[in-house]
């Protein structure tokens, strides 16, 4: 009399659920890292530039709005008090970078005047905030 042998199933690792879990974690951490970035300036319509780069670590943002407002890190200031406010902030961090965050419709002279005040306040480095250009615009 022959007895049937019991066949054992071989153990195997299902990889598809593991890939789904890894992909979900990747997306979660990408979205979480985007939420951790902080913008210290007011939102304005920035001009576009192909060489736009990442934000510097230590920065002081000077915002010039289309309506004529002037802000230092979201604090409203006037042109006469811009220099002293920047001097005070640069005392705390003399290596900070001044970010000029000007709307593209602001007159060139006002942007230069703000940069001049920042230079007089002791700013060592200044950058102008731009957005990356998707395509070349006509000149």
Secondary structure as GFF3:
##gff-version 3
##sequence-region A 1 139
A	DSSP	alpha_helix	16	36	.	.	.	ID=ss1
A	DSSP	beta_strand	48	49	.	.	.	ID=ss2
A	DSSP	beta_strand	59	64	.	.	.	ID=ss3
A	DSSP	beta_strand	70	72	.	.	.	ID=ss4
A	DSSP	beta_strand	75	76	.	.	.	ID=ss5
A	DSSP	alpha_helix	79	92	.	.	.	ID=ss6
A	DSSP	beta_strand	97	102	.	.	.	ID=ss7
A	DSSP	alpha_helix	108	120	.	.	.	ID=ss8
A	DSSP	beta_strand	125	128	.	.	.	ID=ss9
A	DSSP	beta_strand	131	132	.	.	.	ID=ss10
###
